[in-house]
Amino acid sequence: MITASIKLATRWSGHSRFGWLTTLVITFIGAVLRFANLANPKVLVFDETYYVKDAYTLGLFGSERKWPENANAAFEAGDISGFLDSAAYVVHPPFGKWVIWLGMQPFGAESPFGWRFATALLGTLMIPLVIVIARKLIGSNFFAAVAGLLMALEGLSITLSRTAILDGILAFFVVLGFYFTILDGEQWRQRLRSTRSSSLMLRPWLLAAGLTLGLAISVKWSGLYFLAAFGLYTLVIDIWLRGKFGMPRILAIGQGFLNALTLLLPALIAYLVSWLGWILGSDGWGRNSEGNWLESLWAYHLNAFGFHTGLASDHPYQANAFQWLISLRPTAFFFERYEDGENCGLLENCTVALTAIPNLVIWFGGLLAVIWILGRNIRQLEPRSFAIAVGFLAGWLPWVFFLERTTFQFYAVVYAPFLVLALTFGIHHYWRTGIARKATNRSGVIAVLLFSTAVFATYFLSIWLALPVPDFIWRMQMLMPFWI
C-alpha cells in the first residue's frame, strides 16, 4: 500500500499542483504536532523560567528585570507583576526574547499558550522552508515533500517548537540564512557561467543571508558559527566554479573579501538593532547612562563571554557534542506523576513528561547520510551536498572544542534540519542509482524508511506533546536506562 503510494506520488510529482498541495498538507501535519496541547504543561518548564519572564519585562522596559526567588508559582497563576525594579544580568542577546514577547501579545503573558506561540509558529514555518530548500538542492517535488515530512516528524524539533526557549528560534533563522546562501550560490553560478566576468559584484542574496544570520546571532552567539561557515562555503564554491569555467581561481580572493563584508555588515547592524531597547534606555544591566553606550555594551559582552567560556557546573542532563550524535542523554524538560487523577483526563493516575528525544530514524539515518556526503565531497566537490554538510558541521563541530562546558542535547536542534536534508539527499541518490545499481524495489525500501519514521513518531508522541499516559507507557519510551 505505502509502496504503491510512493510510486504514484513520484509519477504525479511533476504536476503543477503537487508542490504546493503537498507543502500545505505536510505543514498542516507539522502544525498539529506543534500546536496541539501547547498550553500544557501549564508551568514554566526548564529554561522557560528565564526566557519567558525576561521576555515579559524586556517588552515592558526595553531591558530585562530581576524577579524574586520562587516567583514562578505566582507568574504561572497569572500574577505577572512580581518583577523587581533592579536590572537583571542576562547572558544571551535580546532578539530571541523579543520574539517570545511578540508571541505573548495576542494571548497575554499569563497564557502558557502565549509563552510558546512564537516558537511553535517558527517551528511550523521551518517545514515549508525545508521543503523549498530541498527542492532547490535536489530538484524534485517528491523528495522535497519527503524532506518536509521528515521535518514535520522530527522529535527534537517538535519539542523545542513547543518550549519557549531560544534554540528553536535560533534554528529557524539559521535555516533561513542557509536558504538565502543557497539562492546566492545558484545566482553566482549562473553569472559566472554566462558572463565569465572577473569583476567584483555585490551579491544581494548574501545581504539577506547576512541580515538573517545577524538575527540568529542576536538570539544566541552560536549563530556566529553559521555566519563563518556559510561565508567560507561561498569562498570554496567560488574557487571551485572559477576552476570549472576556466577562470583564474585567485580572483576569488577579492570577491571573497567583498562577500565577507556583505555578510558581516548587515549581521552587525541586525545585532546592534536587537539591543536598541538596552541602548536607548538608561537602566539596563551594565548600562552606564553617563558614559558611552558602546563602551558599556562592550564591557557587557566581555562579562557575558567570560560566563559562557567558564560555564562548567554539573547538571543531571548535561551532554557533550559527541553524546548528541547518538542521543545519549536527551533533556527532560518536565516530568510529573499524578496519583489522584488530576491532569490525567480519563486515567485514574498518569505520568506527564516532556522530553526532547529525536526521531531516531532521522537522527541515525541523517548522521550516516552526513558521513556519506562528507566522503563523496572528499573525493570530488559537489556544491549542493557540500552545503548540507557545512550546515551540519557548523552546528556540531565547534562544540567539540567545549567538551568540558555544560551543554545539553537540545542544542543539536539547530542542526536537525541538516540531518533531514542529508537523509533526503541520500534517499534521492539511492532512488536514482540504487546500491551498486542493483537494487530493484527501491520504492519499497523508501516506504519502509518513511513508515519507520512515522512509527517512531507515534511511539514518542506523548513525551513530545506532554500527554498524560500510564506510567508503564513512559517507562517503555525510555529505551535506554540512562535516559531516565
Backbone torsions as a table, in degrees:
resi	resn	phi	psi	omega
1	MET	NA	-52.0	-179.9
2	ILE	-66.7	-40.8	178.7
3	THR	-60.4	-44.0	178.7
4	ALA	-63.3	-38.0	179.3
5	SER	-64.8	-39.3	178.7
6	ILE	-65.3	-44.1	178.3
7	LYS	-60.9	-42.4	179.2
8	LEU	-65.1	-42.2	-179.0
9	ALA	-63.7	-40.6	179.1
10	THR	-64.5	-33.6	178.5
11	ARG	-70.3	-35.4	-177.1
12	TRP	-87.6	-7.7	-171.9
13	SER	-65.7	-19.4	177.8
14	GLY	-81.1	-8.4	-179.4
15	HIS	-67.1	144.9	-175.2
16	SER	-61.1	-27.6	-177.4
17	ARG	-92.2	-10.9	-173.9
18	PHE	-61.2	-44.5	-175.1
19	GLY	-61.2	-54.7	-176.2
20	TRP	-72.5	-30.9	-179.8
21	LEU	-68.5	-46.2	178.6
22	THR	-66.5	-34.8	177.6
23	THR	-62.1	-43.7	178.8
24	LEU	-63.4	-45.7	-177.1
25	VAL	-64.8	-46.6	-177.4
26	ILE	-68.1	-38.9	177.4
27	THR	-64.3	-37.0	176.8
28	PHE	-62.6	-44.3	177.4
29	ILE	-59.1	-46.5	179.0
30	GLY	-63.7	-37.2	179.3
31	ALA	-65.0	-40.7	177.6
32	VAL	-60.0	-44.3	-178.4
33	LEU	-68.6	-22.4	-178.3
34	ARG	-98.0	-24.5	-177.8
35	PHE	-104.6	-22.8	-178.8
36	ALA	-64.1	133.0	178.4
37	ASN	59.5	26.1	-174.5
38	LEU	-64.1	-29.4	-178.1
39	ALA	-76.3	-3.3	178.4
40	ASN	-114.7	140.1	-1.8
41	PRO	-64.5	151.9	-177.4
42	LYS	-85.8	16.9	-180.0
43	VAL	-121.3	164.1	175.6
44	LEU	-73.5	119.8	-175.3
45	VAL	-103.9	138.9	175.8
46	PHE	48.7	-127.0	-175.0
47	ASP	-78.2	2.3	169.2
48	GLU	-57.7	-27.4	179.5
49	THR	-58.0	-28.3	176.0
50	TYR	-90.7	-53.7	-165.9
51	TYR	-72.9	-34.5	-179.7
52	VAL	-69.3	-49.2	-179.4
53	LYS	-67.6	-37.5	176.3
54	ASP	-64.1	-40.8	179.7
55	ALA	-62.0	-39.0	-178.7
56	TYR	-64.3	-49.1	-179.1
57	THR	-72.8	-29.0	174.9
58	LEU	-60.4	-42.6	178.2
59	GLY	-67.2	-30.8	-179.9
60	LEU	-76.4	-41.5	-168.2
61	PHE	-120.0	-10.5	-176.3
62	GLY	88.7	-8.9	174.5
63	SER	-152.8	159.9	-171.6
64	GLU	-76.0	153.1	177.2
65	ARG	-119.4	154.2	176.0
66	LYS	-72.4	154.9	173.5
67	TRP	-123.8	148.5	177.6
68	PRO	-67.5	159.8	175.0
69	GLU	-60.9	149.0	180.0
70	ASN	60.2	34.7	179.8
71	ALA	-82.7	-12.5	-172.3
72	ASN	-63.5	-42.2	-175.4
73	ALA	-59.5	-44.2	179.4
74	ALA	-67.0	-41.5	179.8
75	PHE	-62.4	-44.7	180.0
76	GLU	-64.8	-28.3	178.7
77	ALA	-82.4	-3.0	177.3
78	GLY	106.4	-3.2	176.5
79	ASP	-89.2	96.7	-174.2
80	ILE	-101.1	17.3	-175.5
81	SER	-102.8	12.6	-171.2
82	GLY	-86.5	7.7	-179.2
83	PHE	-68.9	158.7	-179.5
84	LEU	-96.7	170.8	-179.0
85	ASP	-79.3	-21.2	-174.6
86	SER	-81.5	150.8	-178.9
87	ALA	-73.6	148.5	179.5
88	ALA	-100.5	142.5	174.5
89	TYR	-89.3	119.8	178.9
90	VAL	-124.1	151.5	-171.6
91	VAL	-108.9	0.3	176.3
92	HIS	-114.9	148.3	178.7
93	PRO	-60.6	168.8	-169.1
94	PRO	-82.2	-21.7	-163.8
95	PHE	-60.8	-41.5	179.5
96	GLY	-60.1	-36.6	178.5
97	LYS	-73.8	-31.4	172.3
98	TRP	-62.6	-38.9	178.0
99	VAL	-62.4	-45.8	177.9
100	ILE	-61.3	-41.2	179.4
101	TRP	-61.7	-42.3	178.2
102	LEU	-60.3	-37.6	178.3
103	GLY	-66.7	-26.0	179.1
104	MET	-73.7	-24.1	-169.5
105	GLN	-60.5	-44.7	-179.4
106	PRO	-71.3	-22.8	-170.0
107	PHE	-118.0	-11.8	179.7
108	GLY	92.1	146.0	179.9
109	ALA	-69.9	-12.1	177.8
110	GLU	-79.3	-11.7	-170.9
111	SER	-97.1	121.3	173.3
112	PRO	-58.1	-32.6	175.5
113	PHE	-62.6	-41.9	178.2
114	GLY	-64.9	-38.2	177.7
115	TRP	-55.3	-39.8	-168.3
116	ARG	-104.3	-0.6	-174.2
117	PHE	-60.6	-46.1	-175.3
118	ALA	-64.8	-42.4	-179.7
119	THR	-67.4	-37.0	177.6
120	ALA	-66.2	-38.6	179.4
121	LEU	-65.6	-47.0	179.6
122	LEU	-65.6	-37.5	176.4
123	GLY	-62.9	-35.4	176.7
124	THR	-70.8	-43.4	180.0
125	LEU	-65.8	-21.3	176.4
126	MET	-59.9	-31.4	-174.7
127	ILE	-65.8	-55.5	176.7
128	PRO	-63.6	-28.4	177.1
129	LEU	-64.4	-44.5	176.9
130	VAL	-64.2	-36.4	179.2
131	ILE	-62.3	-47.1	-178.2
132	VAL	-68.6	-33.6	176.4
133	ILE	-65.6	-45.8	179.4
134	ALA	-61.3	-38.3	178.6
135	ARG	-63.9	-38.8	177.5
136	LYS	-66.6	-43.5	-173.7
137	LEU	-78.9	-32.4	-173.2
138	ILE	-105.9	-31.3	178.3
139	GLY	78.8	27.2	-177.8
140	SER	-137.8	126.5	175.6
141	ASN	-63.4	-39.2	-177.9
142	PHE	-65.1	-48.0	-177.5
143	PHE	-75.4	-23.3	169.4
144	ALA	-63.9	-40.3	176.2
145	ALA	-65.1	-38.4	176.1
146	VAL	-59.5	-45.7	178.6
147	ALA	-60.0	-42.5	178.9
148	GLY	-63.1	-41.1	179.3
149	LEU	-64.9	-42.5	177.2
150	LEU	-61.2	-41.9	179.0
151	MET	-64.5	-39.9	179.8
152	ALA	-63.2	-30.3	-174.7
153	LEU	-103.3	10.7	-178.7
154	GLU	-82.1	120.1	-168.0
155	GLY	-69.2	-40.2	178.9
156	LEU	-62.8	-40.7	178.9
157	SER	-67.3	-38.3	177.3
158	ILE	-62.4	-48.8	-176.6
159	THR	-63.5	-43.5	-179.3
160	LEU	-72.1	-23.9	173.3
161	SER	-71.2	-21.8	-175.9
162	ARG	-102.1	13.6	-177.0
163	THR	-133.2	131.6	-174.8
164	ALA	-84.4	64.0	170.9
165	ILE	-124.7	178.3	-163.0
166	LEU	-82.6	-23.8	-165.7
167	ASP	-69.0	-35.0	175.7
168	GLY	-66.3	-36.6	176.5
169	ILE	-65.6	-45.4	176.9
170	LEU	-55.8	-45.5	-177.6
171	ALA	-59.7	-42.0	-178.4
172	PHE	-61.4	-48.0	-176.2
173	PHE	-72.0	-29.8	173.7
174	VAL	-63.6	-46.9	-177.9
175	VAL	-68.8	-35.2	175.1
176	LEU	-63.7	-42.3	175.9
177	GLY	-62.5	-36.6	176.6
178	PHE	-63.1	-41.4	178.7
179	TYR	-60.0	-44.9	179.1
180	PHE	-65.4	-34.4	177.1
181	THR	-65.0	-39.6	177.5
182	ILE	-64.8	-43.1	177.7
183	LEU	-61.6	-40.1	178.2
184	ASP	-62.2	-45.2	-179.8
185	GLY	-60.9	-39.0	178.5
186	GLU	-64.9	-44.3	-179.8
187	GLN	-66.9	-40.4	-178.6
188	TRP	-67.5	-39.2	177.1
189	ARG	-60.5	-44.8	179.8
190	GLN	-62.9	-38.6	-178.9
191	ARG	-67.0	-47.4	-179.7
192	LEU	-62.6	-40.0	-178.7
193	ARG	-67.6	-36.2	-174.4
194	SER	-87.4	-34.2	-173.9
195	THR	-108.1	-26.0	-175.2
196	ARG	51.7	32.0	-177.6
197	SER	-86.7	142.3	178.2
198	SER	-98.8	2.6	-178.1
199	SER	-70.4	148.5	179.0
200	LEU	-72.1	150.6	-176.3
201	MET	-142.1	131.6	172.0
202	LEU	-77.0	122.7	-170.7
203	ARG	-103.0	110.4	-171.3
204	PRO	-62.5	-35.3	-179.9
205	TRP	-67.7	-27.6	175.0
206	LEU	-71.0	-32.9	173.1
207	LEU	-59.2	-45.3	178.6
208	ALA	-63.6	-41.1	178.3
209	ALA	-63.6	-43.0	179.1
210	GLY	-62.1	-43.1	178.4
211	LEU	-62.0	-45.9	-177.5
212	THR	-67.0	-42.9	179.0
213	LEU	-70.2	-27.4	171.3
214	GLY	-62.8	-37.8	175.3
215	LEU	-66.9	-36.9	176.2
216	ALA	-61.9	-43.9	177.5
217	ILE	-64.0	-30.4	178.7
218	SER	-74.3	-8.2	172.5
219	VAL	-91.7	-54.9	175.9
220	LYS	-145.4	145.2	-177.2
221	TRP	-62.3	-21.1	179.7
222	SER	-63.4	-12.8	171.1
223	GLY	-60.3	-22.9	177.1
224	LEU	-59.2	-35.0	-179.7
225	TYR	-59.5	-38.3	-178.4
226	PHE	-75.1	-37.1	176.1
227	LEU	-59.2	-46.1	179.7
228	ALA	-66.1	-44.5	-176.3
229	ALA	-65.3	-44.2	-178.8
230	PHE	-70.5	-32.1	174.4
231	GLY	-64.1	-44.8	176.7
232	LEU	-64.1	-35.9	177.5
233	TYR	-59.1	-45.0	180.0
234	THR	-62.2	-36.1	178.9
235	LEU	-67.2	-46.9	-179.7
236	VAL	-60.5	-44.7	-178.7
237	ILE	-67.8	-36.3	178.0
238	ASP	-63.9	-43.8	176.9
239	ILE	-60.2	-44.3	-178.9
240	TRP	-64.5	-44.2	-178.3
241	LEU	-64.5	-41.5	-179.5
242	ARG	-63.3	-39.2	175.2
243	GLY	-65.0	-39.7	-179.6
244	LYS	-63.5	-37.3	-177.1
245	PHE	-95.6	10.7	176.2
246	GLY	74.1	27.8	179.6
247	MET	-105.2	154.3	178.4
248	PRO	-62.4	123.8	-177.4
249	ARG	-67.3	-27.7	-176.5
250	ILE	-63.4	-21.5	178.9
251	LEU	-66.2	-17.3	179.1
252	ALA	-68.8	-18.7	-177.5
253	ILE	-66.2	-46.7	178.4
254	GLY	-62.7	-43.5	177.1
255	GLN	-64.1	-35.7	178.5
256	GLY	-64.3	-38.3	176.9
257	PHE	-64.0	-43.9	177.9
258	LEU	-64.0	-39.2	177.5
259	ASN	-61.2	-39.8	179.8
260	ALA	-61.2	-44.4	177.5
261	LEU	-65.0	-38.0	-179.6
262	THR	-63.5	-33.6	177.4
263	LEU	-81.5	-44.4	-170.0
264	LEU	-73.2	-41.9	-174.6
265	LEU	-64.5	-50.7	177.0
266	PRO	-65.0	-31.6	176.9
267	ALA	-63.6	-43.2	179.3
268	LEU	-64.9	-42.0	178.8
269	ILE	-62.5	-46.3	179.3
270	ALA	-60.2	-41.0	-178.7
271	TYR	-64.1	-45.8	-179.3
272	LEU	-66.0	-38.4	178.6
273	VAL	-61.6	-35.2	179.2
274	SER	-63.9	-21.3	179.6
275	TRP	-95.2	7.8	-173.7
276	LEU	-58.6	-37.1	178.9
277	GLY	-58.5	-43.5	178.5
278	TRP	-71.0	-41.2	-177.5
279	ILE	-65.8	-45.8	-176.3
280	LEU	-77.6	-19.5	176.3
281	GLY	-83.4	-179.1	-179.6
282	SER	-131.7	0.5	-173.7
283	ASP	-125.2	16.6	172.7
284	GLY	-71.6	159.8	-179.2
285	TRP	-60.6	129.0	177.7
286	GLY	78.5	0.2	-178.3
287	ARG	-83.4	110.2	178.4
288	ASN	-88.0	103.0	-173.8
289	SER	-66.5	-21.4	-178.7
290	GLU	-92.2	-13.6	-177.0
291	GLY	-106.7	-174.3	179.0
292	ASN	-72.7	130.5	-177.5
293	TRP	-63.4	-31.9	-178.6
294	LEU	-67.5	-39.0	176.4
295	GLU	-64.0	-41.4	178.5
296	SER	-63.4	-42.0	-178.9
297	LEU	-67.0	-39.9	178.3
298	TRP	-63.4	-42.8	178.3
299	ALA	-63.4	-39.6	177.2
300	TYR	-59.3	-45.8	-176.9
301	HIS	-68.4	-35.5	175.5
302	LEU	-62.4	-40.0	178.5
303	ASN	-65.0	-45.2	-179.6
304	ALA	-66.1	-37.6	178.0
305	PHE	-61.8	-41.1	176.6
306	GLY	-62.0	-38.0	177.8
307	PHE	-63.8	-48.6	-175.8
308	HIS	-64.2	-43.1	-177.0
309	THR	-74.0	-21.5	-178.1
310	GLY	-102.4	5.6	-176.5
311	LEU	-74.6	109.7	-177.8
312	ALA	-146.6	32.6	178.8
313	SER	-80.6	145.0	-179.3
314	ASP	-68.9	143.6	176.3
315	HIS	-145.1	138.4	-176.1
316	PRO	-61.3	-21.6	-177.6
317	TYR	-113.4	17.5	178.3
318	GLN	-68.5	147.7	-179.6
319	ALA	-152.3	138.4	-179.6
320	ASN	-92.1	177.7	-171.3
321	ALA	-61.8	-34.5	178.8
322	PHE	-71.0	-33.6	177.7
323	GLN	-70.4	-28.4	176.7
324	TRP	-59.7	-37.9	-172.3
325	LEU	-60.6	-34.1	-177.1
326	ILE	-113.4	17.5	176.9
327	SER	52.5	50.0	-174.2
328	LEU	-74.2	-31.5	-175.8
329	ARG	-143.9	75.5	177.1
330	PRO	-60.8	148.0	-177.2
331	THR	-84.5	125.1	173.6
332	ALA	-88.4	111.3	-179.7
333	PHE	-81.5	-32.2	-176.7
334	PHE	-155.2	142.0	173.6
335	PHE	-151.9	131.9	176.0
336	GLU	-153.0	136.8	176.1
337	ARG	-110.6	124.9	-177.5
338	TYR	-108.4	124.2	-176.0
339	GLU	-100.0	-16.9	-173.5
340	ASP	-106.5	13.8	178.9
341	GLY	85.7	-8.9	178.3
342	GLU	-63.5	133.6	179.8
343	ASN	64.0	18.8	-175.9
344	CYS	-109.1	2.0	-178.6
345	GLY	63.3	-122.7	-179.0
346	LEU	-83.8	-6.8	-178.8
347	LEU	-84.1	147.5	176.9
348	GLU	-74.9	-36.1	173.4
349	ASN	-147.0	158.0	-172.1
350	CYS	-161.2	170.9	171.4
351	THR	-120.8	133.2	175.4
352	VAL	-118.6	122.0	-178.9
353	ALA	-135.8	147.8	172.9
354	LEU	-128.2	108.0	-173.4
355	THR	-131.2	133.3	-176.1
356	ALA	-85.8	74.4	177.2
357	ILE	-98.7	128.4	178.3
358	PRO	-68.8	163.9	166.9
359	ASN	-75.1	112.1	-167.7
360	LEU	-66.1	-27.9	176.2
361	VAL	-63.5	-46.8	179.3
362	ILE	-68.1	-40.2	-174.3
363	TRP	-64.2	-51.9	-177.7
364	PHE	-78.7	-37.7	176.5
365	GLY	-63.9	-42.0	178.5
366	GLY	-65.4	-38.6	178.5
367	LEU	-63.9	-44.6	176.8
368	LEU	-61.5	-38.2	179.3
369	ALA	-66.6	-38.7	177.1
370	VAL	-62.4	-44.3	178.2
371	ILE	-60.1	-43.3	178.2
372	TRP	-62.4	-43.6	179.6
373	ILE	-63.5	-42.7	178.3
374	LEU	-60.9	-41.8	177.5
375	GLY	-60.9	-43.3	178.6
376	ARG	-61.3	-40.9	-176.2
377	ASN	-78.3	-21.2	171.5
378	ILE	-67.0	-38.8	179.1
379	ARG	-73.4	-44.7	-178.7
380	GLN	-157.1	127.3	-176.8
381	LEU	-63.9	132.7	178.0
382	GLU	-131.2	97.6	-167.1
383	PRO	-50.7	-39.9	-174.0
384	ARG	-71.0	-45.7	178.0
385	SER	-73.3	-31.8	177.6
386	PHE	-61.5	-37.2	178.3
387	ALA	-59.9	-41.2	179.1
388	ILE	-63.5	-45.0	179.8
389	ALA	-62.5	-39.4	178.0
390	VAL	-61.9	-42.8	177.9
391	GLY	-60.7	-44.4	178.1
392	PHE	-62.6	-48.0	-176.9
393	LEU	-63.8	-36.0	178.4
394	ALA	-64.4	-30.6	179.7
395	GLY	-85.5	-19.3	-175.6
396	TRP	-114.7	-49.4	-168.8
397	LEU	-58.7	-43.0	-178.9
398	PRO	-57.7	-29.8	-177.5
399	TRP	-74.6	-14.1	175.3
400	VAL	-63.1	-25.9	-179.0
401	PHE	-87.5	3.4	179.7
402	PHE	-128.8	44.9	-175.9
403	LEU	-66.4	-25.2	-179.7
404	GLU	-85.7	-12.9	-179.9
405	ARG	-76.4	150.2	177.4
406	THR	-74.1	109.9	179.3
407	THR	-131.4	167.1	-175.1
408	PHE	-132.4	154.9	-177.6
409	GLN	-64.4	-27.6	-176.9
410	PHE	-68.2	-12.9	172.9
411	TYR	-59.4	-26.6	-176.7
412	ALA	-69.6	-8.0	179.3
413	VAL	-59.1	-25.5	-177.9
414	VAL	-70.0	-25.4	176.5
415	TYR	-104.2	2.7	176.1
416	ALA	-57.4	-42.6	177.6
417	PRO	-60.8	-29.9	179.9
418	PHE	-76.0	-29.6	171.4
419	LEU	-65.6	-41.8	176.9
420	VAL	-59.8	-47.2	-179.1
421	LEU	-65.6	-38.9	178.7
422	ALA	-64.3	-45.1	-179.9
423	LEU	-63.0	-42.3	178.9
424	THR	-64.3	-41.4	177.8
425	PHE	-60.3	-42.6	178.4
426	GLY	-65.8	-41.1	178.0
427	ILE	-61.8	-43.2	-179.8
428	HIS	-62.6	-42.4	177.8
429	HIS	-62.1	-42.0	177.9
430	TYR	-62.5	-41.0	179.5
431	TRP	-60.3	-40.2	-176.7
432	ARG	-77.2	-35.0	-170.5
433	THR	-121.6	-19.7	-173.5
434	GLY	70.3	-177.8	175.2
435	ILE	-91.9	117.1	-175.5
436	ALA	54.9	25.7	175.8
437	ARG	60.8	24.0	-178.1
438	LYS	-114.6	-9.5	-176.9
439	ALA	-70.7	139.5	-177.7
440	THR	-109.4	-43.5	-177.0
441	ASN	-96.5	63.0	-175.2
442	ARG	-67.8	-39.5	179.2
443	SER	-63.1	-32.9	177.6
444	GLY	-66.2	-40.5	178.4
445	VAL	-64.9	-43.3	178.7
446	ILE	-65.0	-37.6	177.5
447	ALA	-61.8	-41.2	178.4
448	VAL	-62.1	-42.6	-179.7
449	LEU	-63.3	-46.2	-179.8
450	LEU	-66.6	-39.1	178.0
451	PHE	-63.9	-42.0	178.8
452	SER	-63.0	-38.8	177.1
453	THR	-60.9	-43.7	178.9
454	ALA	-66.6	-37.4	178.5
455	VAL	-63.5	-46.6	178.7
456	PHE	-62.8	-38.6	177.8
457	ALA	-62.3	-42.5	177.7
458	THR	-64.4	-40.8	-177.2
459	TYR	-62.6	-40.6	-175.7
460	PHE	-98.0	2.6	-170.2
461	LEU	-55.9	-41.3	-174.5
462	SER	-66.2	-31.4	179.1
463	ILE	-90.4	-6.8	168.5
464	TRP	-85.7	-29.1	-175.4
465	LEU	-108.2	4.8	-179.6
466	ALA	55.2	47.7	178.9
467	LEU	-91.5	144.8	177.6
468	PRO	-72.5	133.0	178.6
469	VAL	-140.4	158.7	171.3
470	PRO	-58.2	149.0	-174.2
471	ASP	-58.8	-34.2	-177.6
472	PHE	-66.5	-28.0	176.4
473	ILE	-65.6	-46.5	178.8
474	TRP	-60.3	-41.1	-179.7
475	ARG	-66.1	-35.0	175.5
476	MET	-65.3	-34.2	-179.6
477	GLN	-71.4	-24.8	176.7
478	MET	-79.1	81.6	-172.4
479	LEU	-63.0	-30.3	-179.4
480	MET	-114.9	139.3	-178.8
481	PRO	-62.6	-27.8	-179.4
482	PHE	-81.6	0.5	172.1
483	TRP	-76.9	-22.6	-174.7
484	ILE	-80.3	NA	NA
